[in-house]
Each structure stands twice: as C-alpha cells, then as structure tokens.
Amino acid sequence: MEPGKTKRLRLSDRDLDFLIETVSSDVSDKLRLKQIIREDEDFRNQFVGEEQVFRKVMDDDEILLKISPTLFFEILLRKAVNELEGRSYTYEKTSTMRIPVFDSKDVVDLLEKESLLIRWHMGPYDEAWKIYNERVTKVFPQIHAFHHADQEASKYLDSIS
C-alpha cells in the first residue's frame, strides 16, 4: 500500500448487521445499506459515529462477542472525533485537577489520519516499514511518536497483567 493512501476499513457482515440494527432497523433494503456503508467512507464514519451505536456498545458487557475489535475501536474513535470537533480544547488531568489545553484541532487532525496510524504504528516490526519508512515519515512525521506511545502502552499493559 502506498503511504498517504488509506486502507478501507473492513467490517464483517456481522458488524454491518449490528450497525444497521442499531441505527436503522426499519430500513427495507438492508443489503443496499450494507453496500453503501462499505463503499462510502464519509457515510460509514457518520453511521458508526451515531450516539446510539456508542451507547449500545457501552451498555453491553458482552459486546466484544458480538462485534469485531476493528468495529469496537472505530466506534470509540468516532466518539472521540465527534466530541473533539465541537471543542477548542481538551483536558490535561493531574492528580488534583483538570486543566483545559487549547489543542483539540491538532488532536482532530491527528485522528483524521487514523488509517495511517493503524497501518504504520508497528514501525520497524512491520516488514513493509523497511520499504516505506522514508516516505511514511515525510507524509506523517508523528508516526514515530505514535509508535513509541504504542510501545509504552504495551509495556504498561504487560506490567499489570
């Protein structure tokens, strides 16, 4: 895959059924709606970002048995993007207080590059990295910080399990 080109999100039929039942259970042509969700990224993002989808995911303790981790991640990502788009700040939390940081446009810009983040976050552990490292870094220099954050998160998760 060329750097800068995004990989289309692949949702299973089960994922699509979940989305359609949650957002548009009364639609008559579910096959056509599945096709539209698969083909139109903007429509899919809007559909996945619907509040009732997020609510259903958060209210179901067994949701990961019903939908793929890919869809679960995408739902959480859409929720974050939707919330940040309406703000000019995010919160930095300390042990005693929350401090507004006026950076949400930068965060939204970063989240819009989600496909690149997902594709290249493994950095040197990905065989294609050897070929595309220079080009990816030119298009998305923050990838090194994201890779490092991923490593630190993995170390933390390993330490608590």
N, C-alpha and C positions, 0 to 999 in steps of 0.2 A: 504494500500500500504506500502511496506517495505521502510524504509528510505534508501537512496542510490540508489534505483531503480527509474528510471524516468517514469513519466506518458507520454504516447504517446500523442502528440499534436493532437487534434481532430478538423479537418477542415470540414465544411459543403460542400455539393455538390456545393453550390453557390460560396463558397470560392475557391474551386478547379477549377470551371469554370472560375472564374476571373483570377486565376493564369495561366491557360492554354491559355486563350485568350490573355493574356498579353505577355507571353513568347513564346508560341509555337502554335499560332493559326492555322498554316498549318499542324499540326500533324494529321494523318489519324485515328489513334486508340486512341481517347480521353479517352475511358473507361479504357484502359490498362494504360495509362499515369496517370489517377487518382489513380489507384490501386498502381502504383509504388510510387507516391508521398505519399500516405497514409502509405505504408509499409516500405519505406527506408528513415530513418531519415536523413542520410547524403545527399541523393539526394534532399529531401524536403528542407533542410536548404539551399542548393545551389540554388534551384529553387526559393525559397522565397527571397533569397538574391540577385537575379538578379537586376541590376541597373534599368532596365525598369519597374520593379514592383514598386520599390521605387518612381521613377519619376511619374508613373501613380497615385499612392496614393497621392503624394504631390500636383499634379496638379488638382485633382478633389475635389472640395469643398463639394461634397455630398458623399464622399467615404464611410462614416460610414453607409450609407443607402444601400450600395452595398456589403459590406463585413462585417464579424463579428469583434467585438472588439479583439477577440483572434488573428485573422489573422493580423489585424492592428498592434497590439503590436508585433507580431512575425516579421513583416516586419521591423518595427523600430529597433527591437533588432538585427536582421540580419545585418542591415545597420551599426549599431554601432560596431558590432563584425568585420565586413569586414573592416571598416575604422581603427579600433584599431589594427588589426592584422598586418597591414603594418607599424605601427609606434612603436617607442620605448618610446614614451612619450604621455601624454595628457596635456591639458591646464587647469590651475587653473586661474580663472578670478577674478580680483579685480575690484574696481570701475574705475581704471585708466589704467590697463594693463593686458596682458595675460602672464602668467609665465609657461614655459614648466616644467612638472613634469614627471620624468622618471619612470613611473609606469604602462604603458599600458599592459605589460604582466600579471600583477596582475589583472587588470581590465578584460582582456580577459579570464583569468582563472575563475574569478567570473561569467562572463556572460555565460561561458560554463556550469555552474551549474544552468542555468536558470530554469529548471524544478523544482529543489529543492526550488529555490527562490519563484517561483509561488506557489508551493504546500504548503509551510510552512510559508509564510510571515505573515499569520494571527496569528501565535503563539498561545497564550493561548485562543484566541477566537475560535479556531478550536477544536472541541471535540476530535479528534484523537491526538491532542497535548499532552493530559494527558497520553496517552499510549506511544507515541513515542518520547517525549521531550528529554529524556536522549540520545537515540540512534541518533536522528537527530543532536543534539548538538555535539556529538562525530564526526560524519561524516562531519558536516558543522557548525563549531562554529560561523561563521559570521552571521548566521541566526538571532541572537539577534540584531545585528546592523541593519540588513535589516528590521526587524520588527519595530524597533524604527524609522528608516527613513520613513517607510510607515506611521506610526502614525503621525509623524511630517508633512509629506506631506498632510495627510488628514486634520490635524488641519489648515494648511495654506489654503488649498482649501476651507474649511468651512468658514474661516475668510474673504475671498474675494468674496464669493458668497452671 
